Amino acid sequence: MTQVKAYGTSSPSEPLEQITINRRAVQAHDVEFEILYCGICHSDLHQIKGDFGPFPPPIVPGHEIVGRVTAVGDHVKNFKVGDLAGVGCIVDSCDHCEYCNEGIEQFCDEGVTFSFNSPDKVSGGHTFGGFSKTYVCNERYVLKMPTFKNLAAAAPLLCAGITVYSPLKHWQAGPGKKVGVLGIGGLGHLAIKIAKAMGAEVTVFTTSPSKVEDAKRLGADYAVLSNDSEEMNKYSRKLHFIIDTVSAKHDVNAYLNLLRHDGSVVLVGLPPEPLEIGAFNVVMGRRSFAGSNIGGIAETQEMLDFCFKHNITAESEIINIQDVNTAFERLEKGDVKYRFVIDMASLKN
């Protein structure tokens, strides 16, 4: 075990503070890296508030982790000291079920080990996330980070990027396809960039007038205020696919009615309450309401390479770790365009 500085909390009612955690020793197939940057995701906020269940203290959040390799195990083949590396949501799975064999580890039959707040099968404790000086992970779950010009802004791709890339690819966004993006936040703004890079025509739906122009700056072909019924009606039966990034209760039926036949609304946000679906809104036109959850390791690597090729990174506000509690407060209020990223050099030894 190695003692490492980190930021975490022991209670949902307590702020994050600097603590010391134990990282496992580097095993034969492990990669250890110094963390350079870590993005802040809304699910980090849910975890530290105890919204997702058990709270084994302390929790050290962070699953959009970028760093530089400092040590490798004896059997590591794909990384060497000095390489850039990334870790996203998944750091272990059973590695033998049909889903793991198909490269969709996120659906592992035995359940995945997440980057933080999951039982760690190797150490016997639980995993600690990227709000820390170093990370240790089996190389199977470590990504090769391309040399993005703005490496900090690439960190959110490891969760937000793959969360939208995977469904856009699965539902075949591309030339000739009209894609809708519902919501412009950490997920939605990357969905705009990636869908456009795939060759789709992109229409954004937002409740915020200020984000109409921003959607076009980000590359959207059209932007619509979703509370303007006249504008919404113009898109009736026009879209092939809508990616829904909203994490609050909303009326999905209004968007199902914008689909062509065989179209799909795909939810990637996590509303806390159930969403009601009108039967006729899916029966008429053979429409679908579906969902998607991150992506496998191979697809995440594919996404990173795609974003590097197309110069896609997140619109980011870089902060010091000492400002993380304020950042979470702002995130809860929606006061960020569009992702916070922590410069981990601010965490002193």
VEXLO-533381 format. One record per residue (C-alpha): x, z, y. Coordinates in steps of 0.1 Angstrom, whole numbers. Layout:
BEGIN
R,X,Z,Y;
...
This chain:
BEGIN
R,0,0,0;
R,11,-7,36;
R,-3,12,66;
R,-16,-12,93;
R,-31,-7,128;
R,-67,-19,131;
R,-99,-14,151;
R,-128,0,133;
R,-157,25,132;
R,-169,52,109;
R,-205,52,120;
R,-231,28,134;
R,-235,52,163;
R,-198,52,172;
R,-177,26,191;
R,-148,8,176;
R,-114,25,181;
R,-78,21,170;
R,-73,34,135;
R,-48,30,106;
R,-58,14,74;
R,-41,7,41;
R,-35,-29,31;
R,-28,-36,-6;
R,7,-46,-17;
R,12,-83,-21;
R,3,-94,-56;
R,18,-124,-75;
R,-9,-148,-61;
R,-13,-132,-27;
R,-5,-144,8;
R,2,-119,36;
R,-1,-130,72;
R,2,-116,107;
R,-31,-120,124;
R,-28,-140,156;
R,-65,-145,165;
R,-99,-133,152;
R,-133,-145,163;
R,-163,-123,168;
R,-194,-133,149;
R,-229,-120,153;
R,-228,-108,117;
R,-199,-86,127;
R,-223,-69,151;
R,-250,-65,124;
R,-224,-49,101;
R,-211,-23,126;
R,-248,-14,135;
R,-256,-9,98;
R,-282,-37,97;
R,-269,-51,64;
R,-271,-20,43;
R,-244,4,30;
R,-218,16,55;
R,-186,27,36;
R,-164,41,64;
R,-144,29,81;
R,-156,-6,88;
R,-130,-30,102;
R,-149,-62,112;
R,-137,-98,115;
R,-140,-128,93;
R,-127,-157,115;
R,-91,-149,110;
R,-61,-170,119;
R,-25,-160,114;
R,11,-169,104;
R,24,-162,69;
R,49,-133,66;
R,51,-129,28;
R,40,-146,-4;
R,37,-135,-40;
R,60,-149,-67;
R,33,-173,-81;
R,21,-187,-48;
R,24,-225,-47;
R,7,-237,-15;
R,20,-214,12;
R,54,-203,25;
R,66,-179,51;
R,59,-193,86;
R,29,-214,77;
R,-3,-211,97;
R,-31,-197,76;
R,-68,-188,79;
R,-93,-167,61;
R,-131,-170,66;
R,-160,-152,50;
R,-150,-152,13;
R,-119,-136,-2;
R,-128,-134,-39;
R,-154,-146,-64;
R,-157,-145,-102;
R,-138,-179,-105;
R,-156,-189,-138;
R,-194,-193,-132;
R,-209,-228,-127;
R,-210,-224,-89;
R,-173,-213,-86;
R,-164,-242,-110;
R,-183,-266,-87;
R,-165,-253,-56;
R,-195,-236,-41;
R,-182,-201,-44;
R,-206,-188,-18;
R,-233,-189,-45;
R,-212,-172,-71;
R,-233,-157,-100;
R,-215,-124,-99;
R,-214,-122,-61;
R,-185,-129,-37;
R,-161,-105,-21;
R,-164,-108,17;
R,-135,-105,42;
R,-147,-70,51;
R,-170,-43,40;
R,-170,-55,3;
R,-157,-37,-28;
R,-122,-49,-33;
R,-116,-56,-70;
R,-79,-56,-66;
R,-73,-23,-47;
R,-104,-5,-59;
R,-114,3,-23;
R,-132,-20,1;
R,-121,-49,22;
R,-110,-46,58;
R,-115,-75,82;
R,-94,-93,108;
R,-95,-68,137;
R,-61,-57,124;
R,-24,-65,125;
R,-22,-82,90;
R,-43,-96,62;
R,-36,-99,24;
R,-56,-124,3;
R,-53,-144,-29;
R,-41,-178,-20;
R,-71,-195,-36;
R,-92,-182,-6;
R,-67,-189,21;
R,-71,-220,43;
R,-43,-241,56;
R,-48,-241,94;
R,-40,-274,111;
R,-19,-272,143;
R,-48,-272,168;
R,-36,-273,204;
R,-58,-243,211;
R,-54,-222,179;
R,-74,-193,193;
R,-104,-216,199;
R,-102,-228,163;
R,-107,-194,148;
R,-145,-195,150;
R,-145,-226,128;
R,-138,-204,99;
R,-174,-191,100;
R,-194,-208,127;
R,-178,-242,120;
R,-184,-242,82;
R,-219,-227,87;
R,-230,-258,105;
R,-207,-284,89;
R,-219,-277,54;
R,-256,-285,60;
R,-249,-314,83;
R,-228,-329,55;
R,-253,-320,27;
R,-283,-335,46;
R,-261,-366,54;
R,-259,-365,92;
R,-242,-397,103;
R,-248,-431,118;
R,-284,-440,121;
R,-296,-404,117;
R,-314,-385,144;
R,-304,-349,143;
R,-319,-320,162;
R,-301,-288,170;
R,-322,-258,177;
R,-305,-232,199;
R,-272,-234,217;
R,-250,-205,209;
R,-219,-199,188;
R,-234,-220,159;
R,-254,-245,179;
R,-227,-256,203;
R,-204,-264,173;
R,-233,-282,155;
R,-236,-305,185;
R,-199,-314,185;
R,-197,-319,147;
R,-229,-339,144;
R,-218,-362,171;
R,-184,-366,154;
R,-202,-376,122;
R,-219,-404,142;
R,-254,-390,145;
R,-277,-391,175;
R,-281,-355,187;
R,-311,-339,204;
R,-309,-303,214;
R,-338,-279,218;
R,-334,-248,240;
R,-355,-223,259;
R,-329,-221,286;
R,-329,-246,316;
R,-292,-238,323;
R,-283,-250,288;
R,-300,-284,291;
R,-271,-297,311;
R,-245,-278,291;
R,-259,-295,259;
R,-251,-329,274;
R,-216,-317,284;
R,-210,-307,248;
R,-220,-342,237;
R,-257,-341,230;
R,-275,-374,236;
R,-307,-356,247;
R,-317,-320,256;
R,-353,-307,256;
R,-368,-275,269;
R,-388,-264,239;
R,-415,-247,260;
R,-423,-280,276;
R,-451,-293,254;
R,-451,-327,270;
R,-414,-332,263;
R,-417,-318,228;
R,-445,-343,220;
R,-422,-372,227;
R,-402,-363,197;
R,-431,-360,172;
R,-422,-376,139;
R,-388,-389,153;
R,-361,-367,137;
R,-345,-369,103;
R,-330,-335,103;
R,-330,-303,124;
R,-305,-275,121;
R,-320,-242,132;
R,-294,-218,145;
R,-319,-192,160;
R,-315,-156,148;
R,-347,-144,164;
R,-384,-148,154;
R,-396,-182,164;
R,-422,-208,155;
R,-406,-231,130;
R,-438,-252,127;
R,-433,-267,161;
R,-401,-282,148;
R,-414,-293,114;
R,-438,-315,133;
R,-409,-333,150;
R,-396,-345,116;
R,-400,-380,101;
R,-413,-382,65;
R,-388,-366,41;
R,-372,-347,70;
R,-358,-312,68;
R,-355,-282,91;
R,-326,-262,78;
R,-322,-226,88;
R,-287,-212,93;
R,-296,-184,117;
R,-307,-150,104;
R,-340,-139,120;
R,-348,-103,112;
R,-385,-110,104;
R,-401,-135,80;
R,-410,-169,94;
R,-445,-183,88;
R,-448,-219,76;
R,-481,-238,79;
R,-488,-256,46;
R,-499,-288,63;
R,-467,-289,83;
R,-447,-295,51;
R,-473,-312,29;
R,-479,-339,55;
R,-448,-362,54;
R,-432,-345,25;
R,-412,-324,48;
R,-389,-295,38;
R,-379,-261,53;
R,-346,-251,38;
R,-316,-229,44;
R,-278,-230,41;
R,-251,-203,39;
R,-215,-210,49;
R,-196,-232,24;
R,-171,-232,-4;
R,-133,-230,1;
R,-126,-267,-5;
R,-154,-276,19;
R,-141,-252,45;
R,-107,-269,43;
R,-124,-302,47;
R,-142,-290,78;
R,-110,-277,93;
R,-93,-311,88;
R,-123,-329,101;
R,-124,-308,133;
R,-87,-312,138;
R,-90,-350,135;
R,-119,-350,160;
R,-104,-324,184;
R,-133,-300,178;
R,-129,-263,186;
R,-152,-236,199;
R,-159,-229,235;
R,-142,-195,236;
R,-136,-165,258;
R,-103,-149,248;
R,-103,-111,250;
R,-79,-82,243;
R,-89,-59,214;
R,-93,-30,238;
R,-123,-48,253;
R,-141,-54,219;
R,-169,-28,225;
R,-178,-45,258;
R,-177,-78,240;
R,-202,-66,213;
R,-225,-53,241;
R,-224,-87,258;
R,-229,-105,225;
R,-260,-84,218;
R,-274,-96,252;
R,-264,-132,246;
R,-239,-130,274;
R,-212,-153,260;
R,-204,-190,262;
R,-200,-195,233;
R,-177,-173,212;
R,-154,-143,218;
R,-120,-146,202;
R,-96,-116,201;
R,-59,-121,209;
R,-45,-98,183;
R,-12,-95,201;
R,-30,-70,222;
R,-32,-46,192;
R,1,-27,197;
R,21,-13,168;
